Amino acid sequence: MDLLDTRQLRAFQELARHQSFTSAARALHLTQSAVSHSIKALESTLDVALFERQGKTVRLSSAGESLLPHAQDILSRMQRAVDVVHALRHPGHGRLSIGATTSISHAVLPAVLREFRESFPNYEVTISTDDTRQLLALLGDGEIDIAIGMALTGTSSYRFDPLFTDQIAMAMAPIHPLSQRDEITPADLADQDFIFYSRESETFRLLTQRFGNMKGRLRGHFQVGSMAAIKEMARIGLGIGLLAPWVARDELAAGTLVTRPLPWKRADREWGFYSSHSRTATKAEHVFFGICRDVVHSLNLSTSESSSFAP
């Protein structure tokens, strides 16, 4: 049996990700010729072409697409093995790589990380922030250990452990004409300016679907890159911010923002932890999840009581 060379698999993974020998070489801190040699050696071992060359770019062949998830799993398992042995030699040391959406990174993780540091002061913790689907891509590539995001369809290849549910609301200045309405209809929103995070986010997809079903209109004049910007623009009256109330807890308590429900029946979003089916959670991850549960409980969110991460 021909064993696969991990350096070749690493080159294969990076080339699949970047679709460029130049970019893959840069990511690996190697020369282009070294990456090319690794790919040719791997293709020779497997006796199959893994990429289709198209000028300066490459894309995976059907064989390459079949190999990629196995390569990612192999490299991830090898890194885990190194981490386990390192942890045995150096108790209390380790690494935890977390992916989280912007909302989670802004409103939940700071308190979680502060407490986690007290329990694991020697752990190296890294955070990647992106939309849920992009985080799942990082998880699939083995670049993060856990992703905290929204429950999505078509993600059965990952384990999902529920954490809490919430609802998107409309955040606005207290002087906004709609702020004192007992009931807001779709017609009331026809000419409003909305402020949202990203057209690529799952939240925006959910909102446009709902507005479309109601024959309403989501005009969305302001797309901004942070929750802080959404809150500030809504506070000074530039439009209606679309966010979950727990993200604006301080502003709501201070009275600088008010929230009103969107004009449709309750539509919950479920949040939780994504992880690989093939790996077992470490003690540090169990503790991390438990701290997350405590923090979301302090935010008065609807928490889930069942999870394989629960201690």
N, C-alpha and C positions, 0 to 999 in steps of 0.2 A: 504494500500500500504506500503510495506517495503522500508524504505529509506536507501540508501547506506551510510555507514560510510566513511567519507573522509580519515581517517587514514588507513582504510582497502584498499581503492582505491590507496592510496599512496604506500602502501606495495605491492599491486598488480602491479602497474606501475614499481616500482624498480625491482621486481622479474622478470617481463617480459623483462626488459632491460638487467639485468645482468645474468639471467638464473642460478642463484646460490643463495641459502639462505644466505650463508656466505657473499657474496659481497653485496647483497641487505641490509642485516643487517648493514654492515659497512657504506653503503651510507646513511642509515637512522639513524645511531647512536643508533641502538637498538640491542637487543640480537636476536640470531637466533630463539629462542623459541617464542619471541614476534612477529616476522615476520610470523612464521609458524601459530601462533594462529590467527593472522589477516586474513591470507589467508583461513584458515579453516572456520572462522566465515563468511567471504564473500561468500565462496562456499556454506555454509549452508543457508545463506540468499537467494541466487539465486537458490539453489537446483540443482547445476550443478558443475562438475569438471572443473576448469579453467586451470589447468596445468596437464601435463603428466610427471611423475617422471621417470628419467632415471639415476639411481645411484645417484651421487652427483649433477647432473645437472637436470634442469627442462626445459620444453618448453611448450608454450601455446597450449591448446587444441583448437578445432574449436570454442568452446564457448568463450574461453579466447581471441582468435583473434577477435571475434566479439565485445567483451566488451572493448578491449584496446582503440580504438579511442574515444569511449564515455567517458571512464575514464579520458583520457588525456584532452578532451575538458572540462569536469566538473572541473577538478583541475585547468586548465588554467583560466576558467571563475571565479572561486572562488578567485584566486590570483588577477585577474583584479579587482574584486569587492573590495577586501581589498585595493588595490592601489588607486582606485577612492576615497574611503572614506578617506584614509590617505591624499590624495592630497587636499581634501576639508578642512580637519583640518589643513593642513600645506601647504598653497598655495606656488607654486614654487618648491615643493619637489616632487619627484617621482623616478621611475626606468625605464630604457630603456635597454633592452638586445638585442644586435645586433650580428648577425652572418655574416661573410664576408669571401670571398676567400683570399688567400695569396696576390694576385695582388692588390685587393681593399684595404686590410689592409695596404699594403706597400705604395701605391701611392696616395690613395684618402682619407682614413679615418683620417690621422693625421691633415690635414687642416680642414676637416669637424668637427672633435671633438673640435678643438681649438675654432672655431666660435660658435659651439653649447654650449660650456661651458660658453661663454659670455652671451648667452640668457637664459640658465638654469643652473646657477652655483650650485644649490643645488640638481641637479639630480644625481642619482647613475647610471653610465653607465658601462656596461660590454660588452666585445667583445670576441666572439669565432671565431677562424679562422680554416677553413677546406675547403674541396672541396664542390661544390654545393650540391651534393647528400647527403653528410653527414650533411650539414647544414639543408637540408629539413627534415632529420630525427630528428634533434634537434628541429626544428620548430614544427613538428608533436607531439613531446613529450612535448611541451609547455615550453622548456628550454630557448628559445629565442623568442623575439617578432617579429623580422623582419630578413630576410636573404637577403643579397645582393650577387647575383651570376648570372651565365649564364642561359639563357632561355633553358630549357630542354623539351623533349617530355615526355608525360605521367605524367604531374604534374598538371592536371586540378583540383585536390583537393585543390590546393592553388591558391590564387589570385596573379597574376604577373603584376607588373606595370613597363613598360619599362623605362630605364634610358639613355642608350647610346649603340652604336654599335662600334665594332672595328674589326681588323683583326690581326692574328698572322703573324709575320715577322721573318726573320732570322737576328739575331744580331751577328756581327763579328768585329774583329779588323780591323782597316784601312789597315793593311798590308796583310790581308787574300787574297789569290788568286782570290776569287770570289767577293771581295768587289767592284771592278771597272767594273764588267761585266754589260753590258746594259741589257742582257737577260740571265737568268739562266734556264737551262733545267733539267728535272729529271735525265738525264744521268750525269750531272755535280755533282749531289749530291750522286751518288752511293757509293762513298768511303769516304764520309765526316763523321766526328764525331759530333753528335748532343748533346746538353746539354738541358735538360728539367726538369720540376719540379717533375712530378709524373706520373707513368704509370697508376694510378687510376683516373687521372683527366680527365674531359670532353675534355679539349684541346688536350690531348694526343690521346684520342679516335678519335677525329676529324681528327687529323693529320695522324694517321695510316690508317684511312679509305681513306683519300685522296691519300696517297702514294700507297695504295693497288689498288685503282681504276686506277692509272696511271702506275701500274706495276713498281713503283719506290721502293726505299728502305729507310726505316727510321731506321738507325742502332742504334742510341741512346746509346752511350757508357757511358754517365754521367747522372745519375739521382740524383738531388740534392734537398735539402729541403727548399731552399729560393731563391727569385728572385735576392737578392744581390749576392749569389754564382753563379747563372747563368751569371750575367753580368760580374763579375770579371773573371770567367773562360774564357768567350768569349773574354774579353779585352786582356788577356795575350796569346791568340792564341791557347787555348786547344780545340777549336771546335766552332761550330755554335750554338748560343743560340736561343731557340725558345720562343719568348715572344712578347707581344704587344708593339709597340714603345712608348706608353705613360708611360710604366713602366720604361723605360730607358731614360726619357726626359733629365735629367741632363747629362748623359754620351754622348748622341747624340749632345747636345748643345756644350759640351766641345771637341767633336771630338775624344773621346777615343773609341767610338763604332760607327759603321755605320749599317744601316739596308738595306736589300734587300728583295723584295717580294718573296714569295714562288711561285713555277712554276705551278700554276693552276689559273683558273679564280677566281675572287674575291669571298671569302667565309667569309661573315660577322658572327661575334658572337654577339648575343644580350645579354645585361646585364640589370638587373633590380632588383626590390624589390619583394620578396615573403612574403606573409602574409596569415593569416588564413581568410577564407571567413566569419567566424562566429564572427569576432571582428571588431570594428570600430577604425580607427586610432585616436590617441590622438592628441592634439594640438602640443605636443612636437615632435611627429612623423612627422606631417605635416611640422614643421619647419626643422627637420632633413633632410627630403627628399628635401626640397627646397635648403638647403645648399649643399647637394650632387649635385644637378643640377648645382649650381653656380660653384662648384669646377670642375666638369667634363667639363663644358663649358670653364673654364680657361685652361684646358688641350687640348683644341681644338678637343674634341671628338664629334662625331655625336650624338647629344642629341635628345631624344624623347620629343615632346611637349604635348603629351596626357598622363595623369595619374590621377588616382583617389586620389593620394597622393598630387598632385600639389595644392598649396594654392590658 
